[in-house]
Amino acid sequence: MGVTHRIDINAGPLAQQPEVGHNRWHENIRPVVHAKSGDRVTMQSRDAFDGQVTPQTTTEEVAKLDLGPVHPLTGPVAIEGAEEGDLLEVRVIDMVPASFGYTVQVPGFGFLADHFPTPHIVRWTIADGHAESADLPGVRISYHAHPGVIGLAPGRAMRERVFKRESDLVARGGFALLPDARGAVPGDPEIAGHALRTIAPNEVAGNIDIKQLTRGTTIYIPVSAPGGLFSIGDCHFAQGDSETCGTAIEMRAESTFEFHLHKGTAASKGIRSFYIARTGADAVPYQTAPGRFIGIPGMPITADGVNHFGDATMAAKNALLGMIEYIVREHGYTRQQAYAICSVAVDLKVSELVDVPNFIVTAFLPLEIFV
């Protein structure tokens, strides 16, 4: 193992300490740390909304949250000798959570936004490997920390390619957050006006929200920009598959990563996008579902009985809506409390994609969260 570096942050928002982070992706953002293959870096990170949510935040204030500062990232870390065509192996060594976390429902945002038009907040206390909240009495969520945003900067050619495909999507009537200098860190107009937003993931990772990327897991990312330029942010104490209401248990954190550079591997093996792996002998046995669970299947059939063909997105929404109904009916929570439970604890599994026209996605609720 090589040298261990540190990046510490203050208690304020990123704009007060721009020398240690950024909230846009661009290949010309100056590195905070220069590391070598084999080195480790311990990085403190801000929460996804850059400190706008506190233990005192009210439901009314959630509706006024500014999405411009999302997501504040710590970094970049430049890896010596990294260049396009290389593959960077990033091992997640540890993630230490803060003592406060939150789950918010922002109007207009989230997988079921059309069903939940009003704001909501769950404020979590994190201690002894669990998160609990007076806003969700009777629920205890176990530590399952992972980075929501983790990745490398795109090189110029890739950044321009991503911008074009997202612009084309918007032109066809789709939705994407295109470059926007408002609230950008760094504020240099040559960067801020062209940098990619952090909302969408891409081939060099980013906002991937993969709950299985916990300590002991490795992410492999093809290098696109000189130095690789690794950054981290948006850490989650725990999350259900789909992060359905738009947020997990969001928190500040201190994370440690170990880097190994594989020269030319991405180019020689044709690796065009990131992937994750857990291959150690201490890996837990494979399980398709929690030990004790309720599973609610969803199919592509509307509430008024219209059958759609092979629509897995509709099936997933129906599974989650069915799960929300179950939690309300059997556990006595409100619909918005149930929506939050789904976002932090319920997993979605693709059960089958072959039995046309009704593909099935199943929502799994682990019963051990109820105490």
Helices and strands as residue ranges (DSSP letters): E 4-7, G 14-16, G 18-20, E 21-22, E 33-35, E 40-45, H 59-62, E 73-79, E 87-97, E 100-105, E 120-127, E 130-132, E 140-142, E 146-152, H 156-171, H 189-192, E 205-207, E 218-222, E 230-236, E 253-262, H 265-269, E 275-277, E 293-298, H 312-331, H 335-345, E 347-352, E 360-366, G 367-369
